[in-house]
Amino acid sequence: MNTGNAEANSVDVIINVYGKPWQTLCTLKSLLKHSGDRIDKIYIIKEKQHPYGDNVDWICEYFDNVLIFTPDTYKYWYKRVNCYFKRCRYRVRYQYGIENSNKTFVFITHNDVLYTGDILGDMLSGIGDNAGIGEIGQCWNCPAQVKGVCSGERFNEYNPSYNDVIKLGLPYIRTVQDKIDRKNPKPLPECRLNEWACLINRNIVMRECRPNGDSPLFGQTGMDSGDIWFRSLHIKGYKFAYYKKHYKHCYWSSEPGYGTQLSKELYVRAEENAKSYFLENFTLPGGD
């Protein structure tokens, strides 16, 4: 693992931790197993409180390249932010790591992802001049996929008019007509670069996003996390590459991440699954 002066292609990792210590540990250890030689620092954005009184502090003893930051307050949805003050910007998920990294590229991950291959090697090779690379779109919520005209893989090819979108049959789940911009119907409301496993060009983000530019911060929320950031950069002409390999999201749970947090039974079961996985696949500190 590179913990000294970073090479040109090294990456900093940013992970927001709200509970799930065993899943967080497995996420980071599996990422390091396959892509560790590409990683310099790991920024852990640790919330002040955690579900069901859980403690996540102990996981830090498993790493020697971790920087921890705890925002002064926690709020999952951030639509409006006073971006002129660091204290306010740093309340937005991932922002502390984005601003304090010195890398061209930063990798953002959820804390419930199992990595199965060298995802960073692939993403560094595939990002090119794109603003980001990763799985695009919450397509299961989008009428364009239901009608068979678009998908994450085909996002760059699908260029509908306003009338094309309306004809998809709205409303559909969270997509309603008054959320479709007549001038810029694309991206559709469910389009985003999914932050559970994505690589972004930090230089572009720092230049275009507030307070230096006029785009929203990466972690700000419109309909969902990151969608207004994605929309703003897309309208400015930035491109995104699709990638979906070498990871399994919500691997230790039978429900999506947010659903697992809402149920203590599901949460405890997922943590037990992750602990068992860790003990079977990794080594405790000191080799115990």
WOGIGI-V921475 format. One record per backbone hydrogen bond with DSSP energy under -1.0 kcal/mol. CO is the residue of the C=O (numbers start at 1). NH is the residue of the N-H. E is the energy in kcal/mol with one decimal. If there is no record, write none. Layout:
# WOGIGI-V921475
{{CO:NH:E} {CO:NH:E}}
This chain:
# WOGIGI-V921475
{{7:10:-1.8} {11:40:-2.6} {12:107:-2.8} {13:43:-3.6} {14:109:-2.0} {15:45:-2.8} {17:47:-2.1} {20:24:-2.9} {21:25:-2.5} {22:26:-2.3} {23:27:-2.4} {24:28:-2.5} {25:29:-2.6} {26:30:-2.3} {27:31:-1.9} {28:32:-2.6} {29:33:-2.1} {30:34:-1.4} {31:35:-2.7} {32:36:-1.7} {35:38:-2.0} {36:39:-1.4} {38:11:-3.0} {41:13:-2.7} {42:67:-2.8} {43:15:-2.7} {44:69:-2.5} {45:17:-3.1} {50:53:-1.4} {51:54:-1.7} {56:59:-1.3} {57:60:-1.5} {58:61:-1.2} {59:62:-1.8} {60:63:-1.6} {65:42:-2.5} {67:44:-2.9} {69:46:-2.5} {78:221:-2.9} {81:83:-1.5} {82:85:-1.4} {85:89:-2.3} {86:90:-3.2} {88:91:-1.1} {89:92:-1.8} {92:95:-1.7} {94:98:-2.3} {95:99:-2.6} {96:100:-2.0} {97:101:-1.7} {104:202:-2.4} {105:12:-1.1} {106:200:-2.4} {107:14:-2.9} {108:198:-2.2} {112:250:-1.6} {112:251:-1.0} {114:248:-2.3} {117:119:-2.3} {118:122:-1.8} {119:123:-2.7} {120:124:-2.7} {121:125:-1.6} {122:126:-1.6} {123:127:-1.9} {127:130:-2.7} {131:201:-2.7} {132:241:-2.4} {133:199:-2.3} {134:243:-1.3} {135:194:-2.6} {138:141:-2.3} {139:142:-1.6} {142:146:-1.4} {143:147:-2.1} {144:149:-2.2} {144:150:-1.2} {145:148:-1.3} {152:155:-1.1} {154:157:-1.2} {154:158:-1.4} {161:165:-1.8} {162:166:-2.3} {163:167:-2.0} {165:168:-1.7} {166:169:-1.4} {172:175:-3.0} {175:172:-2.6} {176:179:-1.9} {177:180:-1.9} {188:191:-2.1} {190:138:-2.0} {192:137:-3.3} {194:197:-1.1} {196:110:-1.6} {198:108:-3.0} {199:133:-2.4} {200:106:-1.9} {200:202:-1.0} {201:205:-2.1} {202:206:-3.0} {203:207:-1.6} {204:208:-2.6} {205:209:-2.5} {208:215:-2.6} {209:213:-2.2} {215:210:-2.4} {217:220:-1.4} {220:226:-2.5} {224:222:-1.4} {224:227:-1.7} {226:230:-2.2} {227:231:-2.4} {228:232:-2.1} {229:233:-2.2} {230:234:-2.3} {231:235:-2.5} {232:236:-1.4} {233:238:-2.4} {234:237:-1.6} {239:131:-2.9} {241:134:-2.1} {246:116:-1.7} {248:114:-2.2} {250:253:-1.2} {256:260:-2.1} {257:261:-1.7} {258:262:-1.2} {263:267:-2.7} {264:268:-2.8} {265:269:-2.1} {266:270:-2.5} {267:271:-2.2} {268:272:-2.3} {269:273:-2.3} {270:274:-2.3} {271:275:-2.5} {272:276:-2.3} {273:277:-2.2} {274:278:-2.7} {275:279:-2.6} {276:280:-1.5} {277:281:-1.5} {278:282:-3.0} {284:287:-2.4}}
